[in-house]
């Protein structure tokens, strides 16, 4: 039996300084898609984007729930999350 693909929740920093949160099964490809202007409508005019944070999950439902939770955070709370990950 094949093991399930990892599911990722990620935060991108856009060229205008804003943050974008999303979900994917392939981080590198998804960031490349955003930077090619074929990702989300939000990131298309805000390129280039930079991956600043991600979390890995084994279950799609968990990843989507976490994406939703992160989207509800304030910018300050997201910055704390990002800073904590960069210290590791």
PyMOL Python script that loads the backbone (N, CA, C, O; Angstrom):
from pymol import cmd

cmd.read_pdbstr("""\
ATOM      1  N   UNK A   1       0.840  -1.187   0.000  1.00  0.00           N
ATOM      2  CA  UNK A   1       0.000   0.000   0.000  1.00  0.00           C
ATOM      3  C   UNK A   1       0.881   1.245   0.000  1.00  0.00           C
ATOM      4  O   UNK A   1       1.846   1.336   0.758  1.00  0.00           O
ATOM      5  N   UNK A   2       0.544   2.184  -0.841  1.00  0.00           N
ATOM      6  CA  UNK A   2       1.315   3.413  -0.965  1.00  0.00           C
ATOM      7  C   UNK A   2       0.990   4.360   0.182  1.00  0.00           C
ATOM      8  O   UNK A   2      -0.176   4.530   0.540  1.00  0.00           O
ATOM      9  N   UNK A   3       2.016   4.975   0.758  1.00  0.00           N
ATOM     10  CA  UNK A   3       1.768   5.926   1.841  1.00  0.00           C
ATOM     11  C   UNK A   3       1.178   7.208   1.258  1.00  0.00           C
ATOM     12  O   UNK A   3       1.524   7.601   0.143  1.00  0.00           O
ATOM     13  N   UNK A   4       0.292   7.857   2.005  1.00  0.00           N
ATOM     14  CA  UNK A   4      -0.352   9.066   1.493  1.00  0.00           C
ATOM     15  C   UNK A   4       0.653  10.206   1.321  1.00  0.00           C
ATOM     16  O   UNK A   4       1.650  10.296   2.037  1.00  0.00           O
ATOM     17  N   UNK A   5       0.362  11.061   0.359  1.00  0.00           N
ATOM     18  CA  UNK A   5       1.212  12.232   0.127  1.00  0.00           C
ATOM     19  C   UNK A   5       1.127  13.163   1.329  1.00  0.00           C
ATOM     20  O   UNK A   5       0.061  13.317   1.925  1.00  0.00           O
ATOM     21  N   UNK A   6       2.239  13.779   1.682  1.00  0.00           N
ATOM     22  CA  UNK A   6       2.165  14.772   2.751  1.00  0.00           C
ATOM     23  C   UNK A   6       1.338  15.976   2.289  1.00  0.00           C
ATOM     24  O   UNK A   6       1.336  16.335   1.111  1.00  0.00           O
ATOM     25  N   UNK A   7       0.660  16.565   3.213  1.00  0.00           N
ATOM     26  CA  UNK A   7      -0.172  17.737   2.963  1.00  0.00           C
ATOM     27  C   UNK A   7       0.506  18.924   3.656  1.00  0.00           C
ATOM     28  O   UNK A   7       0.922  18.811   4.809  1.00  0.00           O
ATOM     29  N   UNK A   8       0.617  20.040   2.971  1.00  0.00           N
ATOM     30  CA  UNK A   8       1.309  21.199   3.525  1.00  0.00           C
ATOM     31  C   UNK A   8       0.391  22.406   3.624  1.00  0.00           C
ATOM     32  O   UNK A   8      -0.403  22.679   2.723  1.00  0.00           O
ATOM     33  N   UNK A   9       0.512  23.115   4.724  1.00  0.00           N
ATOM     34  CA  UNK A   9      -0.098  24.425   4.895  1.00  0.00           C
ATOM     35  C   UNK A   9       1.077  25.390   4.866  1.00  0.00           C
ATOM     36  O   UNK A   9       2.093  25.156   5.521  1.00  0.00           O
ATOM     37  N   UNK A  10       0.946  26.462   4.117  1.00  0.00           N
ATOM     38  CA  UNK A  10       2.088  27.357   3.948  1.00  0.00           C
ATOM     39  C   UNK A  10       1.682  28.821   4.026  1.00  0.00           C
ATOM     40  O   UNK A  10       0.519  29.175   3.832  1.00  0.00           O
ATOM     41  N   UNK A  11       2.668  29.661   4.315  1.00  0.00           N
ATOM     42  CA  UNK A  11       2.485  31.110   4.291  1.00  0.00           C
ATOM     43  C   UNK A  11       3.534  31.675   3.352  1.00  0.00           C
ATOM     44  O   UNK A  11       4.719  31.353   3.447  1.00  0.00           O
ATOM     45  N   UNK A  12       3.075  32.522   2.444  1.00  0.00           N
ATOM     46  CA  UNK A  12       3.959  33.219   1.516  1.00  0.00           C
ATOM     47  C   UNK A  12       4.017  34.687   1.895  1.00  0.00           C
ATOM     48  O   UNK A  12       3.024  35.265   2.336  1.00  0.00           O
ATOM     49  N   UNK A  13       5.180  35.283   1.721  1.00  0.00           N
ATOM     50  CA  UNK A  13       5.305  36.728   1.847  1.00  0.00           C
ATOM     51  C   UNK A  13       5.333  37.277   0.430  1.00  0.00           C
ATOM     52  O   UNK A  13       6.183  36.898  -0.375  1.00  0.00           O
ATOM     53  N   UNK A  14       4.411  38.161   0.135  1.00  0.00           N
ATOM     54  CA  UNK A  14       4.303  38.732  -1.202  1.00  0.00           C
ATOM     55  C   UNK A  14       5.226  39.942  -1.337  1.00  0.00           C
ATOM     56  O   UNK A  14       5.700  40.486  -0.340  1.00  0.00           O
ATOM     57  N   UNK A  15       5.475  40.354  -2.570  1.00  0.00           N
ATOM     58  CA  UNK A  15       6.370  41.473  -2.848  1.00  0.00           C
ATOM     59  C   UNK A  15       5.904  42.760  -2.172  1.00  0.00           C
ATOM     60  O   UNK A  15       6.728  43.612  -1.839  1.00  0.00           O
ATOM     61  N   UNK A  16       4.593  42.914  -1.963  1.00  0.00           N
ATOM     62  CA  UNK A  16       4.080  44.121  -1.307  1.00  0.00           C
ATOM     63  C   UNK A  16       4.072  44.002   0.216  1.00  0.00           C
ATOM     64  O   UNK A  16       3.573  44.890   0.908  1.00  0.00           O
ATOM     65  N   UNK A  17       4.629  42.893   0.742  1.00  0.00           N
ATOM     66  CA  UNK A  17       4.729  42.705   2.189  1.00  0.00           C
ATOM     67  C   UNK A  17       3.548  41.994   2.823  1.00  0.00           C
ATOM     68  O   UNK A  17       3.581  41.688   4.015  1.00  0.00           O
ATOM     69  N   UNK A  18       2.508  41.727   2.053  1.00  0.00           N
ATOM     70  CA  UNK A  18       1.355  41.026   2.606  1.00  0.00           C
ATOM     71  C   UNK A  18       1.657  39.535   2.724  1.00  0.00           C
ATOM     72  O   UNK A  18       2.607  39.031   2.127  1.00  0.00           O
ATOM     73  N   UNK A  19       0.835  38.844   3.500  1.00  0.00           N
ATOM     74  CA  UNK A  19       0.995  37.409   3.713  1.00  0.00           C
ATOM     75  C   UNK A  19      -0.169  36.659   3.086  1.00  0.00           C
ATOM     76  O   UNK A  19      -1.311  37.114   3.142  1.00  0.00           O
ATOM     77  N   UNK A  20       0.120  35.513   2.493  1.00  0.00           N
ATOM     78  CA  UNK A  20      -0.898  34.667   1.883  1.00  0.00           C
ATOM     79  C   UNK A  20      -0.754  33.264   2.445  1.00  0.00           C
ATOM     80  O   UNK A  20       0.355  32.735   2.516  1.00  0.00           O
ATOM     81  N   UNK A  21      -1.860  32.657   2.843  1.00  0.00           N
ATOM     82  CA  UNK A  21      -1.859  31.301   3.394  1.00  0.00           C
ATOM     83  C   UNK A  21      -2.574  30.364   2.434  1.00  0.00           C
ATOM     84  O   UNK A  21      -3.630  30.696   1.897  1.00  0.00           O
ATOM     85  N   UNK A  22      -1.984  29.185   2.222  1.00  0.00           N
ATOM     86  CA  UNK A  22      -2.590  28.212   1.329  1.00  0.00           C
ATOM     87  C   UNK A  22      -2.279  26.788   1.749  1.00  0.00           C
ATOM     88  O   UNK A  22      -1.664  26.542   2.787  1.00  0.00           O
ATOM     89  N   UNK A  23      -2.722  25.852   0.910  1.00  0.00           N
ATOM     90  CA  UNK A  23      -2.566  24.415   1.158  1.00  0.00           C
ATOM     91  C   UNK A  23      -2.123  23.741  -0.141  1.00  0.00           C
ATOM     92  O   UNK A  23      -2.552  24.144  -1.222  1.00  0.00           O
ATOM     93  N   UNK A  24      -1.275  22.726  -0.045  1.00  0.00           N
ATOM     94  CA  UNK A  24      -0.809  22.001  -1.220  1.00  0.00           C
ATOM     95  C   UNK A  24      -0.245  20.639  -0.828  1.00  0.00           C
ATOM     96  O   UNK A  24      -0.068  20.345   0.354  1.00  0.00           O
ATOM     97  N   UNK A  25       0.034  19.811  -1.836  1.00  0.00           N
ATOM     98  CA  UNK A  25       0.737  18.550  -1.609  1.00  0.00           C
ATOM     99  C   UNK A  25       2.170  18.628  -2.132  1.00  0.00           C
ATOM    100  O   UNK A  25       2.951  17.699  -1.930  1.00  0.00           O
ATOM    101  N   UNK A  26       2.524  19.728  -2.803  1.00  0.00           N
ATOM    102  CA  UNK A  26       3.870  19.897  -3.358  1.00  0.00           C
ATOM    103  C   UNK A  26       4.292  21.363  -3.201  1.00  0.00           C
ATOM    104  O   UNK A  26       3.925  22.213  -4.012  1.00  0.00           O
ATOM    105  N   UNK A  27       5.061  21.643  -2.156  1.00  0.00           N
ATOM    106  CA  UNK A  27       5.446  23.022  -1.841  1.00  0.00           C
ATOM    107  C   UNK A  27       6.219  23.701  -2.966  1.00  0.00           C
ATOM    108  O   UNK A  27       5.870  24.804  -3.385  1.00  0.00           O
ATOM    109  N   UNK A  28       7.262  23.048  -3.450  1.00  0.00           N
ATOM    110  CA  UNK A  28       8.102  23.673  -4.487  1.00  0.00           C
ATOM    111  C   UNK A  28       7.293  24.017  -5.728  1.00  0.00           C
ATOM    112  O   UNK A  28       7.408  25.118  -6.266  1.00  0.00           O
ATOM    113  N   UNK A  29       6.483  23.084  -6.175  1.00  0.00           N
ATOM    114  CA  UNK A  29       5.677  23.312  -7.376  1.00  0.00           C
ATOM    115  C   UNK A  29       4.656  24.411  -7.141  1.00  0.00           C
ATOM    116  O   UNK A  29       4.401  25.223  -8.031  1.00  0.00           O
ATOM    117  N   UNK A  30       4.070  24.445  -5.953  1.00  0.00           N
ATOM    118  CA  UNK A  30       3.037  25.453  -5.677  1.00  0.00           C
ATOM    119  C   UNK A  30       3.627  26.852  -5.622  1.00  0.00           C
ATOM    120  O   UNK A  30       3.032  27.792  -6.150  1.00  0.00           O
ATOM    121  N   UNK A  31       4.788  27.009  -4.993  1.00  0.00           N
ATOM    122  CA  UNK A  31       5.432  28.324  -4.943  1.00  0.00           C
ATOM    123  C   UNK A  31       5.807  28.753  -6.359  1.00  0.00           C
ATOM    124  O   UNK A  31       5.639  29.918  -6.720  1.00  0.00           O
ATOM    125  N   UNK A  32       6.311  27.821  -7.159  1.00  0.00           N
ATOM    126  CA  UNK A  32       6.652  28.130  -8.551  1.00  0.00           C
ATOM    127  C   UNK A  32       5.406  28.562  -9.331  1.00  0.00           C
ATOM    128  O   UNK A  32       5.468  29.481 -10.147  1.00  0.00           O
ATOM    129  N   UNK A  33       4.289  27.901  -9.078  1.00  0.00           N
ATOM    130  CA  UNK A  33       3.030  28.253  -9.743  1.00  0.00           C
ATOM    131  C   UNK A  33       2.607  29.664  -9.357  1.00  0.00           C
ATOM    132  O   UNK A  33       2.201  30.448 -10.216  1.00  0.00           O
ATOM    133  N   UNK A  34       2.698  29.992  -8.068  1.00  0.00           N
ATOM    134  CA  UNK A  34       2.373  31.359  -7.623  1.00  0.00           C
ATOM    135  C   UNK A  34       3.277  32.367  -8.329  1.00  0.00           C
ATOM    136  O   UNK A  34       2.804  33.389  -8.825  1.00  0.00           O
ATOM    137  N   UNK A  35       4.574  32.079  -8.374  1.00  0.00           N
ATOM    138  CA  UNK A  35       5.518  33.022  -8.977  1.00  0.00           C
ATOM    139  C   UNK A  35       5.382  33.112 -10.494  1.00  0.00           C
ATOM    140  O   UNK A  35       5.836  34.084 -11.099  1.00  0.00           O
ATOM    141  N   UNK A  36       4.767  32.119 -11.108  1.00  0.00           N
ATOM    142  CA  UNK A  36       4.509  32.155 -12.552  1.00  0.00           C
ATOM    143  C   UNK A  36       3.221  32.917 -12.868  1.00  0.00           C
ATOM    144  O   UNK A  36       2.872  33.102 -14.034  1.00  0.00           O
ATOM    145  N   UNK A  37       2.518  33.358 -11.820  1.00  0.00           N
ATOM    146  CA  UNK A  37       1.273  34.097 -12.035  1.00  0.00           C
ATOM    147  C   UNK A  37       0.079  33.210 -12.271  1.00  0.00           C
ATOM    148  O   UNK A  37      -0.971  33.676 -12.713  1.00  0.00           O
ATOM    149  N   UNK A  38       0.231  31.912 -11.976  1.00  0.00           N
ATOM    150  CA  UNK A  38      -0.861  30.973 -12.218  1.00  0.00           C
ATOM    151  C   UNK A  38      -1.413  30.394 -10.920  1.00  0.00           C
ATOM    152  O   UNK A  38      -2.173  29.426 -10.941  1.00  0.00           O
ATOM    153  N   UNK A  39      -1.032  30.985  -9.796  1.00  0.00           N
ATOM    154  CA  UNK A  39      -1.524  30.526  -8.500  1.00  0.00           C
ATOM    155  C   UNK A  39      -2.834  31.223  -8.201  1.00  0.00           C
ATOM    156  O   UNK A  39      -3.701  31.336  -9.067  1.00  0.00           O
ATOM    157  N   UNK A  40      -2.970  31.676  -7.002  1.00  0.00           N
ATOM    158  CA  UNK A  40      -4.188  32.356  -6.562  1.00  0.00           C
ATOM    159  C   UNK A  40      -4.290  33.751  -7.176  1.00  0.00           C
ATOM    160  O   UNK A  40      -3.280  34.375  -7.501  1.00  0.00           O
ATOM    161  N   UNK A  41      -5.523  34.227  -7.329  1.00  0.00           N
ATOM    162  CA  UNK A  41      -5.747  35.587  -7.825  1.00  0.00           C
ATOM    163  C   UNK A  41      -5.031  36.603  -6.941  1.00  0.00           C
ATOM    164  O   UNK A  41      -4.510  37.607  -7.428  1.00  0.00           O
ATOM    165  N   UNK A  42      -5.013  36.332  -5.644  1.00  0.00           N
ATOM    166  CA  UNK A  42      -4.410  37.274  -4.694  1.00  0.00           C
ATOM    167  C   UNK A  42      -2.926  37.466  -4.960  1.00  0.00           C
ATOM    168  O   UNK A  42      -2.432  38.592  -4.897  1.00  0.00           O
ATOM    169  N   UNK A  43      -2.209  36.397  -5.253  1.00  0.00           N
ATOM    170  CA  UNK A  43      -0.756  36.502  -5.391  1.00  0.00           C
ATOM    171  C   UNK A  43      -0.307  36.957  -6.785  1.00  0.00           C
ATOM    172  O   UNK A  43       0.813  37.443  -6.940  1.00  0.00           O
ATOM    173  N   UNK A  44      -1.153  36.809  -7.782  1.00  0.00           N
ATOM    174  CA  UNK A  44      -0.751  37.135  -9.154  1.00  0.00           C
ATOM    175  C   UNK A  44      -0.177  38.550  -9.285  1.00  0.00           C
ATOM    176  O   UNK A  44       0.903  38.703  -9.855  1.00  0.00           O
ATOM    177  N   UNK A  45      -0.855  39.589  -8.781  1.00  0.00           N
ATOM    178  CA  UNK A  45      -0.288  40.939  -8.911  1.00  0.00           C
ATOM    179  C   UNK A  45       0.743  41.286  -7.832  1.00  0.00           C
ATOM    180  O   UNK A  45       1.285  42.392  -7.826  1.00  0.00           O
ATOM    181  N   UNK A  46       1.012  40.356  -6.929  1.00  0.00           N
ATOM    182  CA  UNK A  46       1.906  40.629  -5.804  1.00  0.00           C
ATOM    183  C   UNK A  46       3.202  39.827  -5.878  1.00  0.00           C
ATOM    184  O   UNK A  46       3.835  39.575  -4.853  1.00  0.00           O
ATOM    185  N   UNK A  47       3.593  39.430  -7.070  1.00  0.00           N
ATOM    186  CA  UNK A  47       4.799  38.640  -7.259  1.00  0.00           C
ATOM    187  C   UNK A  47       6.035  39.513  -7.214  1.00  0.00           C
ATOM    188  O   UNK A  47       5.958  40.712  -7.483  1.00  0.00           O
ATOM    189  N   UNK A  48       7.183  38.926  -6.877  1.00  0.00           N
ATOM    190  CA  UNK A  48       7.390  37.526  -6.515  1.00  0.00           C
ATOM    191  C   UNK A  48       6.962  37.251  -5.075  1.00  0.00           C
ATOM    192  O   UNK A  48       6.883  38.156  -4.244  1.00  0.00           O
ATOM    193  N   UNK A  49       6.689  35.984  -4.809  1.00  0.00           N
ATOM    194  CA  UNK A  49       6.342  35.557  -3.457  1.00  0.00           C
ATOM    195  C   UNK A  49       7.476  34.702  -2.911  1.00  0.00           C
ATOM    196  O   UNK A  49       8.240  34.095  -3.662  1.00  0.00           O
ATOM    197  N   UNK A  50       7.566  34.669  -1.595  1.00  0.00           N
ATOM    198  CA  UNK A  50       8.614  33.892  -0.925  1.00  0.00           C
ATOM    199  C   UNK A  50       7.966  33.009   0.134  1.00  0.00           C
ATOM    200  O   UNK A  50       7.150  33.483   0.924  1.00  0.00           O
ATOM    201  N   UNK A  51       8.321  31.737   0.153  1.00  0.00           N
ATOM    202  CA  UNK A  51       7.834  30.817   1.173  1.00  0.00           C
ATOM    203  C   UNK A  51       8.509  31.168   2.501  1.00  0.00           C
ATOM    204  O   UNK A  51       9.733  31.106   2.611  1.00  0.00           O
ATOM    205  N   UNK A  52       7.706  31.538   3.512  1.00  0.00           N
ATOM    206  CA  UNK A  52       8.287  31.922   4.802  1.00  0.00           C
ATOM    207  C   UNK A  52       7.902  30.976   5.935  1.00  0.00           C
ATOM    208  O   UNK A  52       8.471  31.048   7.024  1.00  0.00           O
ATOM    209  N   UNK A  53       6.931  30.082   5.680  1.00  0.00           N
ATOM    210  CA  UNK A  53       6.480  29.186   6.745  1.00  0.00           C
ATOM    211  C   UNK A  53       5.701  28.035   6.134  1.00  0.00           C
ATOM    212  O   UNK A  53       4.974  28.208   5.157  1.00  0.00           O
ATOM    213  N   UNK A  54       5.865  26.850   6.727  1.00  0.00           N
ATOM    214  CA  UNK A  54       5.009  25.729   6.336  1.00  0.00           C
ATOM    215  C   UNK A  54       4.913  24.722   7.478  1.00  0.00           C
ATOM    216  O   UNK A  54       5.776  24.656   8.354  1.00  0.00           O
ATOM    217  N   UNK A  55       3.846  23.950   7.438  1.00  0.00           N
ATOM    218  CA  UNK A  55       3.622  22.839   8.360  1.00  0.00           C
ATOM    219  C   UNK A  55       3.244  21.638   7.509  1.00  0.00           C
ATOM    220  O   UNK A  55       2.586  21.784   6.479  1.00  0.00           O
ATOM    221  N   UNK A  56       3.657  20.451   7.936  1.00  0.00           N
ATOM    222  CA  UNK A  56       3.355  19.225   7.189  1.00  0.00           C
ATOM    223  C   UNK A  56       2.358  18.377   7.957  1.00  0.00           C
ATOM    224  O   UNK A  56       2.461  18.234   9.176  1.00  0.00           O
ATOM    225  N   UNK A  57       1.396  17.817   7.245  1.00  0.00           N
ATOM    226  CA  UNK A  57       0.379  16.946   7.823  1.00  0.00           C
ATOM    227  C   UNK A  57       0.264  15.682   6.991  1.00  0.00           C
ATOM    228  O   UNK A  57       0.597  15.678   5.806  1.00  0.00           O
ATOM    229  N   UNK A  58      -0.202  14.623   7.605  1.00  0.00           N
ATOM    230  CA  UNK A  58      -0.416  13.367   6.900  1.00  0.00           C
ATOM    231  C   UNK A  58      -1.834  13.221   6.397  1.00  0.00           C
ATOM    232  O   UNK A  58      -2.132  12.319   5.614  1.00  0.00           O
ATOM    233  N   UNK A  59      -2.712  14.103   6.845  1.00  0.00           N
ATOM    234  CA  UNK A  59      -4.133  14.010   6.534  1.00  0.00           C
ATOM    235  C   UNK A  59      -4.627  15.326   5.934  1.00  0.00           C
ATOM    236  O   UNK A  59      -4.371  16.395   6.487  1.00  0.00           O
ATOM    237  N   UNK A  60      -5.321  15.250   4.822  1.00  0.00           N
ATOM    238  CA  UNK A  60      -5.821  16.438   4.134  1.00  0.00           C
ATOM    239  C   UNK A  60      -6.779  17.241   5.014  1.00  0.00           C
ATOM    240  O   UNK A  60      -6.728  18.471   5.033  1.00  0.00           O
ATOM    241  N   UNK A  61      -7.637  16.554   5.727  1.00  0.00           N
ATOM    242  CA  UNK A  61      -8.601  17.242   6.584  1.00  0.00           C
ATOM    243  C   UNK A  61      -7.926  18.082   7.651  1.00  0.00           C
ATOM    244  O   UNK A  61      -8.346  19.208   7.921  1.00  0.00           O
ATOM    245  N   UNK A  62      -6.872  17.534   8.261  1.00  0.00           N
ATOM    246  CA  UNK A  62      -6.118  18.278   9.275  1.00  0.00           C
ATOM    247  C   UNK A  62      -5.459  19.508   8.657  1.00  0.00           C
ATOM    248  O   UNK A  62      -5.477  20.593   9.239  1.00  0.00           O
ATOM    249  N   UNK A  63      -4.884  19.327   7.485  1.00  0.00           N
ATOM    250  CA  UNK A  63      -4.203  20.438   6.802  1.00  0.00           C
ATOM    251  C   UNK A  63      -5.192  21.553   6.462  1.00  0.00           C
ATOM    252  O   UNK A  63      -4.897  22.730   6.668  1.00  0.00           O
ATOM    253  N   UNK A  64      -6.348  21.187   5.948  1.00  0.00           N
ATOM    254  CA  UNK A  64      -7.341  22.197   5.587  1.00  0.00           C
ATOM    255  C   UNK A  64      -7.881  22.919   6.818  1.00  0.00           C
ATOM    256  O   UNK A  64      -8.137  24.123   6.777  1.00  0.00           O
ATOM    257  N   UNK A  65      -8.053  22.179   7.908  1.00  0.00           N
ATOM    258  CA  UNK A  65      -8.511  22.807   9.152  1.00  0.00           C
ATOM    259  C   UNK A  65      -7.460  23.793   9.672  1.00  0.00           C
ATOM    260  O   UNK A  65      -7.797  24.877  10.147  1.00  0.00           O
ATOM    261  N   UNK A  66      -6.190  23.404   9.578  1.00  0.00           N
ATOM    262  CA  UNK A  66      -5.107  24.284  10.027  1.00  0.00           C
ATOM    263  C   UNK A  66      -4.998  25.520   9.137  1.00  0.00           C
ATOM    264  O   UNK A  66      -4.764  26.625   9.628  1.00  0.00           O
ATOM    265  N   UNK A  67      -5.168  25.330   7.821  1.00  0.00           N
ATOM    266  CA  UNK A  67      -5.158  26.474   6.901  1.00  0.00           C
ATOM    267  C   UNK A  67      -6.227  27.478   7.314  1.00  0.00           C
ATOM    268  O   UNK A  67      -5.970  28.680   7.382  1.00  0.00           O
ATOM    269  N   UNK A  68      -7.410  26.982   7.585  1.00  0.00           N
ATOM    270  CA  UNK A  68      -8.521  27.839   7.997  1.00  0.00           C
ATOM    271  C   UNK A  68      -8.181  28.575   9.294  1.00  0.00           C
ATOM    272  O   UNK A  68      -8.453  29.768   9.424  1.00  0.00           O
ATOM    273  N   UNK A  69      -7.587  27.860  10.250  1.00  0.00           N
ATOM    274  CA  UNK A  69      -7.222  28.467  11.530  1.00  0.00           C
ATOM    275  C   UNK A  69      -6.166  29.556  11.348  1.00  0.00           C
ATOM    276  O   UNK A  69      -6.252  30.615  11.970  1.00  0.00           O
ATOM    277  N   UNK A  70      -5.178  29.303  10.504  1.00  0.00           N
ATOM    278  CA  UNK A  70      -4.134  30.303  10.269  1.00  0.00           C
ATOM    279  C   UNK A  70      -4.718  31.535   9.593  1.00  0.00           C
ATOM    280  O   UNK A  70      -4.344  32.659   9.927  1.00  0.00           O
ATOM    281  N   UNK A  71      -5.621  31.341   8.656  1.00  0.00           N
ATOM    282  CA  UNK A  71      -6.239  32.472   7.969  1.00  0.00           C
ATOM    283  C   UNK A  71      -7.003  33.377   8.924  1.00  0.00           C
ATOM    284  O   UNK A  71      -7.176  34.564   8.649  1.00  0.00           O
ATOM    285  N   UNK A  72      -7.460  32.828  10.041  1.00  0.00           N
ATOM    286  CA  UNK A  72      -8.198  33.620  11.032  1.00  0.00           C
ATOM    287  C   UNK A  72      -7.276  34.394  11.980  1.00  0.00           C
ATOM    288  O   UNK A  72      -7.736  35.267  12.715  1.00  0.00           O
ATOM    289  N   UNK A  73      -5.982  34.076  11.964  1.00  0.00           N
ATOM    290  CA  UNK A  73      -5.036  34.781  12.829  1.00  0.00           C
ATOM    291  C   UNK A  73      -4.825  36.205  12.341  1.00  0.00           C
ATOM    292  O   UNK A  73      -5.003  36.505  11.161  1.00  0.00           O
ATOM    293  N   UNK A  74      -4.445  37.073  13.263  1.00  0.00           N
ATOM    294  CA  UNK A  74      -4.071  38.423  12.872  1.00  0.00           C
ATOM    295  C   UNK A  74      -2.694  38.378  12.212  1.00  0.00           C
ATOM    296  O   UNK A  74      -1.988  37.373  12.295  1.00  0.00           O
ATOM    297  N   UNK A  75      -2.331  39.452  11.570  1.00  0.00           N
ATOM    298  CA  UNK A  75      -0.996  39.510  10.955  1.00  0.00           C
ATOM    299  C   UNK A  75       0.072  39.342  12.028  1.00  0.00           C
ATOM    300  O   UNK A  75       1.048  38.621  11.821  1.00  0.00           O
ATOM    301  N   UNK A  76      -0.101  39.997  13.166  1.00  0.00           N
ATOM    302  CA  UNK A  76       0.880  39.904  14.256  1.00  0.00           C
ATOM    303  C   UNK A  76       1.033  38.455  14.718  1.00  0.00           C
ATOM    304  O   UNK A  76       2.149  38.001  14.970  1.00  0.00           O
ATOM    305  N   UNK A  77      -0.069  37.735  14.830  1.00  0.00           N
ATOM    306  CA  UNK A  77      -0.007  36.330  15.247  1.00  0.00           C
ATOM    307  C   UNK A  77       0.702  35.480  14.194  1.00  0.00           C
ATOM    308  O   UNK A  77       1.460  34.573  14.538  1.00  0.00           O
ATOM    309  N   UNK A  78       0.461  35.765  12.920  1.00  0.00           N
ATOM    310  CA  UNK A  78       1.145  35.034  11.848  1.00  0.00           C
ATOM    311  C   UNK A  78       2.645  35.323  11.889  1.00  0.00           C
ATOM    312  O   UNK A  78       3.452  34.422  11.660  1.00  0.00           O
ATOM    313  N   UNK A  79       3.022  36.556  12.174  1.00  0.00           N
ATOM    314  CA  UNK A  79       4.440  36.908  12.246  1.00  0.00           C
ATOM    315  C   UNK A  79       5.136  36.185  13.393  1.00  0.00           C
ATOM    316  O   UNK A  79       6.297  35.795  13.264  1.00  0.00           O
ATOM    317  N   UNK A  80       4.443  36.002  14.510  1.00  0.00           N
ATOM    318  CA  UNK A  80       4.992  35.241  15.640  1.00  0.00           C
ATOM    319  C   UNK A  80       5.199  33.788  15.220  1.00  0.00           C
ATOM    320  O   UNK A  80       6.232  33.194  15.530  1.00  0.00           O
ATOM    321  N   UNK A  81       4.237  33.222  14.529  1.00  0.00           N
ATOM    322  CA  UNK A  81       4.332  31.849  14.027  1.00  0.00           C
ATOM    323  C   UNK A  81       5.548  31.705  13.106  1.00  0.00           C
ATOM    324  O   UNK A  81       6.324  30.757  13.237  1.00  0.00           O
ATOM    325  N   UNK A  82       5.705  32.633  12.192  1.00  0.00           N
ATOM    326  CA  UNK A  82       6.818  32.611  11.234  1.00  0.00           C
ATOM    327  C   UNK A  82       8.153  32.760  11.965  1.00  0.00           C
ATOM    328  O   UNK A  82       9.100  32.021  11.697  1.00  0.00           O
ATOM    329  N   UNK A  83       8.220  33.709  12.880  1.00  0.00           N
ATOM    330  CA  UNK A  83       9.469  33.946  13.638  1.00  0.00           C
ATOM    331  C   UNK A  83       9.851  32.728  14.454  1.00  0.00           C
ATOM    332  O   UNK A  83      11.032  32.388  14.534  1.00  0.00           O
ATOM    333  N   UNK A  84       8.880  32.064  15.061  1.00  0.00           N
ATOM    334  CA  UNK A  84       9.152  30.856  15.860  1.00  0.00           C
ATOM    335  C   UNK A  84       9.730  29.744  15.009  1.00  0.00           C
ATOM    336  O   UNK A  84      10.622  29.024  15.459  1.00  0.00           O
ATOM    337  N   UNK A  85       9.250  29.591  13.807  1.00  0.00           N
ATOM    338  CA  UNK A  85       9.744  28.547  12.906  1.00  0.00           C
ATOM    339  C   UNK A  85      11.156  28.867  12.419  1.00  0.00           C
ATOM    340  O   UNK A  85      11.950  27.954  12.195  1.00  0.00           O
ATOM    341  N   UNK A  86      11.474  30.125  12.255  1.00  0.00           N
ATOM    342  CA  UNK A  86      12.792  30.515  11.748  1.00  0.00           C
ATOM    343  C   UNK A  86      13.883  30.358  12.802  1.00  0.00           C
ATOM    344  O   UNK A  86      15.066  30.318  12.465  1.00  0.00           O
ATOM    345  N   UNK A  87      13.499  30.269  14.071  1.00  0.00           N
ATOM    346  CA  UNK A  87      14.482  30.100  15.155  1.00  0.00           C
ATOM    347  C   UNK A  87      14.951  28.659  15.272  1.00  0.00           C
ATOM    348  O   UNK A  87      15.997  28.394  15.864  1.00  0.00           O
ATOM    349  N   UNK A  88      14.184  27.720  14.710  1.00  0.00           N
ATOM    350  CA  UNK A  88      14.504  26.278  14.838  1.00  0.00           C
ATOM    351  C   UNK A  88      15.701  25.905  14.026  1.00  0.00           C
ATOM    352  O   UNK A  88      16.104  24.741  14.020  1.00  0.00           O
TER     353      UNK A  88
END
""", "prot")
cmd.dss("prot")
cmd.show_as("cartoon", "prot")
cmd.util.cbc("prot")
cmd.orient("prot")
